[in-house]
Amino acid sequence: MTFKLATPNHVPGVENLAFEALGTEKLRVTVLLILVTFGALFSLIPPTYLSPEVAPSFRGSVLPFIQLRFAVLGGLAVYLLGERLFLAYVIKQHRTLPRLYHYLTAMVETSCPTAAMIVTATYTEPTSALATIPVFIYQLFIVLSALRLNFRLSMFTGAVAALEYLWVARVFLLEPNAHYGPLHVSRAVALFLLGVVTGLVALQIRRRILETYRTVEERNQIVSMFGKHVSPEVVDQLLAHGAELRGEKKDVCVMFLDIRNFTGFAEQRSPEEVVEYLDRLFEFMIEIVNRNHGIINKFLGDGFMAVFGAPLSTGRDCLNAVTASHEILGRLRSDIQLGALPETNIGIGLHSGEAVTGNIGSSLRREYTVIGDVVNLASRIEKLNKDFGSNLLVSEAVWRSAFSEHLQDARPKGRVQVRGRVDPIQVYQLA
């Protein structure tokens, strides 16, 4: 049985990317609007003023040329302003646009440099008109199409620019010219190739964004599954393992921690004081468990259950659990001596063994759970602290697995009968 963070038919981030693309589309239109508005104002300057030698090449008055050129650029600026306002409305309403819309706007926008070239070619020498600024505007439209995050749209923009450029060259260069013909064909091919390259760039950007969304979504699902008290290191390791959790048997070490006499403590204080007290306790306890490669699996009101070895194991799970237990007890004594905490007594029980781990629940709520006799026995061992007046008891399985300098002072308590089990168990007191 396998538990996955995302269904096979669901690609994380695709829906979010659609709205992200609208944002970049709005940015693209805004950049174009600024540049085209500046170009429209610049077009009011007579070309003969900028370059007097151009005057003889004009057919008739310069004024109609200026008016038509301004009309083309000004009309494009108005169109882009309307498109930007429309995109802002769509984004605010959290809607998406049909694919046809993007292709139509690409066609309209890319045709504006064509119109500017036609105006220039009508009033000046056609060959020189095909080397003017509108040709470079084609390139601007193509490059900015990368912000649409769509390979096909960028390639379509390049194709429209190439075909319209060839059409203008064919219409205005009425006489066949072996010298200029290959030049214009090569320019058209270059425009199309620019569209292809821009599309490839857009495709890479799109993939990177999707990968980012996928990682964020999987990270959020992992944190949701294990609670907010899983360490960032565990999240990173799960992501590195493909963010897939299997319902399987694993050898784990289970820790149960309980605050002694908590009921009497809570009766004498307000709910706010109790919550503040628990927050101070659990804050450092959670940090210690996380640092020793464990996870807090459940909070039990006046205590918690932690697991070492699942979902990931370091191969030193029992030793990690013992180390974490000693650190918790040491920090608790230190805080009490410093007056940061009132007098507090806790009991910790550790047991290791085989358990079934997995993400269990319904579609409404799922939880990573550890199930097995190892959990029940760890809970029973923790309760034995009351009988022995101890703070830390471990089973023989933990003692054998974590035998080290931490356990040299372990005091065997003999074989003890625990509730719910027929055979007695051997336990050791570590604190």
N, C-alpha and C positions, 0 to 999 in steps of 0.2 A: 504494500500500500504506500502510495507516494502523495505527499502534500506539497502543492506548488503555490507560490505566491501570486501567480497570474495564470488565468486559464489559457489554453493553447491558442484560442481564437482572439485573444485580447492582446494588442500590442500597446504597452504602456506609453502614454505621451502623445498618441496620434491626435486625440481630441484637443489636448492642450496645444499641440503644434499648430492646429488649424487657427486658433486664436492668436498664437504667437506670430503666425504668418500675416494675419491682418494687421498686427502692430508694425511689422517691418514693411508691409505694403503702404501703410500710412506714412512711415518715415520716407520711403522711396518717393511717394507723391509730393511730400513736403519739400524734399531736396529739389525735385524737378520744378516745383512751383517757384521756388526762390530763384533758381537759375533762369527759368523761362521769363519770369517777371523782369529780372535784370536785363535779359536779352531783348525783351520788348521795348524797354526804355532806351537801351543802346541803339535799337534799330531806328529811332527817331532822328539820329544824327545822320545827315546826308553823307553818303559814301564819297562824294566829290570833295567834301570838307576834310575827310580823313586822308584821301588820296586823290589829289587833283588830276593825276594822269588817267584815272578811271573814267572821267567825264566823256571823252570821245567815244567810248565803247557803249554808252547808253543809247537806247533807241527811244528818242523823245525825251519828255521831261522826267526829271528825277523824282518829282513829287508823287506821281502815281506809284512808283516803285516803293517809296518810303511808306505810303499809305497801305499798300497791299502787304508789305512785309510786316508792318506793325499789326495789321488785322490778323495775319496768321499767328504771330507770336502772342498777341493779346488774346485772341480767341483760345489758344492753347492754355494760356494762364487762367482764363476764366473756367475753362473745362477742368483743369487740375484743381482749382479751388473748389468747384462743385464736387469733384471726386473725393477730395480730402474731407469735406464736410459730411459726405455720405458715408465714408469709411468710419469717421468718428461716431456717427449715429449707430452704425452696425456694431461697432465694438462696444458702445455703451449698452446696447440692447442684448449683448452677448449672443450674437447670431453669426452665422457663417454665410458665405456667398457661393453661388453655383459656379462650377468650373467655367462655363461659357462666359461669365462676366469678365474673368481675368483675360481670356483670349480676345474678347471684344475691345477691352481697354488697351491691351497691347497693340492691337491693330490700329486703333484710333491714334494713340500716342505716337507710334512709330511712323504714321502717315504724315504727321505734321512737318518733320524735316523734308519730306518729299514735296509737300506743298510749298515750303520755303524755297526749295531748289527750282521748282517750276516757275515761281515768281522771278527768281534771279535769272534763270535761263531765258525768260520772256523779254526781259529788259536789258540783258547784257549778252555777251558772246557765250553761247552754250558750253563750249569746251571749258572755259574758265569757270563757269557757273558750277560745273560738276566737281570742282576742287575747292569750293568755298566752305564756310563754317557749317552749313547744314549737314554736310557729310560727316563731320566730327560729332554732330549732335546725335546721329545714328549710334555712334559708338558709346556715347553717354547713356542713351536709353538702354542699350544692350547690357552694359556693365551694371547699371542700377537694377536691372531685372534680377540680379542675383538675390536681392532682398526679398524676392517673391518665394524663395526657397523651393523652386520648382524647375527641374531640369528641362522639361518639355516647354515650359513658358519661355525660358531663356533661349532655347533653340528656335522656338517659333518667332521670337522677336528678331533674332539674327536672320532668319529666313525671310521675314517680311521686309527688313531693311535691305537685304541683298536683292530681292526680286524688284522692289520699287526703285532701287537705284539703277538696276539694269533697264527697267522700263523707261525711266527718265532719259537715260543715255540713248536708248533706241529711238525715242520720240524726237529728241532735240538734235541728235546727230544724224540728220536725214541722209547725208551722203556717207557711204561706207568709207571707213578710214582704217586701213590696216594697222596704222601706228597706234591709234588711240583705242581701238577695239579691245585688244588683249589687256590693256591697262585697266579698262573699266570692268572687264570680266574678273580680273584678278582682285580688284577692289571688292567686288560683290562676293567673291569666294572668301576673302578675308573677313568681311562682315559676318558671313554665315559661320565661319570657323570661330570667330569671337563669341558668337552666340552659343556654340557648342562648349567652348572652354568655360564661359561664364556659367553655363548650365551645370557643368561638372563641379565647379566651385560651389554652386548653390546646393548641389546634391550632397557634397561633403559636409557643408554647414548643417543641412537638414539631418543627416545621419548623426552628427555630433549632438545636436539638440535632442533628438530622439533618445540617444544613449544617455544623455543627462537626465531626461525625464524618467527613463526606465530605472536608472540608478536611484534617483530620489524616491520614486514610487516604491521600489523594493525596500529601500531603507526605511521608509515610513511604515510599510507593512510589517517589517521585522520588529521595529520598535513597538508597533501596536500589538503584535503577537506576544512579545515577551514583557510588555509593560515599559514604562519610561525608565526603569532602573537597570536596564541592560547596558553594559559598558560600550562605548564607541568602538573599542577594539573587537568585541564580539560581533558587532554589526559589520565591521569591515571584513572580518574573516568569513562571515556568512555570505556576504556579497561576492567575495573572492571565490567561494565554493559554488557560485551559481545561484545563490539565494533559494536553494531547494531544500526542503526539510522532509525527511522520510520518517514514516511511522515504523520504528525498528527497535530491536533490543540493543541496549547499550549497558556497559558497566559504568555505574555512576556512584558518586558519594553524596549522600543526602545529609543536609544539616537542618536541624530544628532548633530554633532559639525562642526562649520564652522569658518574659519579664516576671519575676516573682512578686507576689502580693500586689499585682496591678489593680485588682478590683478594689481593695481597700484604699490604695493610693488615689484612684479616680473618684471615689466617694467623697473625699475631703477637698476636692478641687473643682474649679469650674471647667466646663468643656473646653474653653479656650486654653486654659492652663495645661490640660491633659494633651491637647493636640500639639501645643508648643513643646511639651516635654518629649512626646513621641518623635516629633520632627528632629529635635536635637540628638536623640538617641539613634534613630534610623539613618540620619545623614552620614555619620561616620561609619556605621556598620555596613551600609550599602557600598560606600566607597571602598572599604576593606575587602568585602566579598568580590566586588568587580576587579579590584587590583590583583586578586589571587585567582582570577580566571573562573569565577563562579557567577551564577545569575540568581537574582531573587525571583523565585517562582511564584510564591504566594505570600501575601500578608495575612496574618491570622489575628488581627486586632492588637493583642499584646505580644506579638512576636512575628516570626516569619519562617518560611521554608526556603532554603537555598539549595541549589544543585551544582555540583562540580563534575564535569565530564560530559555534559549535554547542554546545548546541542553540539559543542565541540570539546574535544579532550586534548589536554597537554601531555597525557601519559603520566602525570603526577597528581592525579585528582585527589586522592586521599591526603597526600602531603599538603596540597594547596588548602584543603578544608581544615586540616589541623592548624596550619600556619594562620589562616584567617581567624580561627577561633581564638588562638592565643593573642593575636593582635587586637581583636575586639575586647577581650577581657582586660588587656593592658591599657588600652585607650579609655575604657570605662573607669578603671581605678584612677587613672591620671585625672580625668575630668572631675571625678568626685572629690579628689584631694584639692583641686584648684577651685572648687566651689561652682564649677560650671554646670554641674548636675547634682540633684539631691541624692541621698543614699539610695542606691539601686542594686538589686541582686538579680542575676540572670542565670539561666540554665541552658546548656548547649548539649545536644546529642548528635553523634555522627554514626552513620552506618553505610557500608558500601555493598553493592551487589548488582544483579542484573535487573533492569527495568525496561518497560516499554515507553518510549518517548515519541511524541508527535503532536501535531497541531489538531486539536480535537474541539468539536463544537458544531454549530449550525452556520447557515449563511449569514445570520444576524450577528453572531458573536463566536469567535474562535479563540482558543487559548492554547498555548504550548504547555503540555502537561506531562508529568512523569508518573507512571502508574506501576505499582508492583509491591511485593512484600517488603522491599528495601525501604520504601517510604513509611509504611506502617511501623516497622521495627525501629527506624530512626526516631519516630515520634515517641514510641514506648521508652526507648533509651533516655531521651531527654527528660521524661517524667521521673525516671529513677533518681535524678539529681535531688529531688525532694527527700527521698528515703536516705540517701547517703550524705546529704548536706554538702554536696559538691557543686561545681559550676560547669565542668566539662567531662562528659563520659563518652567513650567510644567503644564500638564493638570490636571483637577479636579480628574481624576482617579488616577493619581500618588499622588496627594496631600492627598487624602483619604487613600490610601494604605500605604504611608510612613509617616503618621502624627507622628511626634516625635520632639525631640529637634531641629532637622535639619530644621523643617518647622514652628517653632514658630514665626519667623519673616517673614513668607510668606505674600506677599502683593497681594491681589486679584486685578486683572486687569479688572474684569467684564466679561461679555459675549462678545466674539469677533467673528466677521464674518471672516472666512478663505476661501480662494479660493478653489473651487471645492466642497464645502459643503453647503447644504441648511440651516441647523440650526447653529446658533452661538454656540461657545464653551466657557466654563469658563476656564481661565488660571490664574496661580499664578506666581508672580515674586519672585525668591529666591535669585537673585544676579543681 
